[in-house]
Amino acid sequence: MFLAEFDIKLLKNLAQKGHETLTGHYFEFGGAQIIYKLEDGYLSASDPRKDGQGIGY
């Protein structure tokens, strides 16, 4: 995750609760694609590090 994507207070709050947080560029193997059903349609997204796109028909 990029630090700019999260509020500093949120990261501190998570760390206080025992969660490990990472900042900066963090690359490992893997990727994600998601299709989320909304009340009036769908929302799709694809990990920008991979070739792919969320589509539906």
C-alpha positions in Angstrom: 0.0 0.0 0.0 1.1 3.5 -0.5 1.1 5.7 2.6 -0.7 8.5 0.8 -3.8 6.2 0.4 -4.4 6.0 4.2 -4.7 8.6 6.9 -1.8 8.5 9.3 -4.2 8.4 12.3 -5.8 5.2 10.8 -2.4 3.5 10.6 -1.5 4.5 14.2 -4.9 3.2 15.4 -4.4 -0.1 13.7 -0.9 -0.5 15.1 -2.2 0.3 18.6 -4.7 -2.6 18.2 -1.9 -5.0 17.3 -2.1 -4.9 13.5 1.1 -4.9 11.5 1.1 -2.0 9.0 3.4 -1.5 6.1 4.1 1.6 4.2 5.9 2.4 0.9 6.0 0.1 -2.1 5.3 -3.5 -1.1 5.3 -6.0 -4.0 4.8 -9.7 -3.7 3.3 -12.3 -6.0 -0.4 -12.3 -6.5 -3.1 -10.0 -7.6 -6.8 -9.2 -7.2 -9.8 -8.7 -9.3 -13.2 -8.0 -7.8 -16.8 -7.7 -8.9 -19.1 -6.3 -6.2 -22.9 -6.5 -6.5 -24.6 -3.2 -5.7 -28.3 -2.5 -5.3 -28.5 -0.9 -8.8 -25.7 -2.7 -10.6 -22.1 -3.9 -10.2 -18.7 -2.4 -9.4 -15.6 -4.0 -10.8 -11.9 -3.4 -10.3 -8.6 -5.0 -11.3 -5.2 -4.8 -9.6 -3.2 -2.3 -11.7 0.0 -4.4 -11.3 -1.6 -7.1 -13.5 -3.0 -7.5 -17.0 -6.7 -7.7 -16.4 -10.0 -5.9 -16.2 -13.3 -6.3 -14.4 -16.1 -6.9 -17.0 -19.6 -8.3 -17.0 -22.4 -9.0 -19.3 
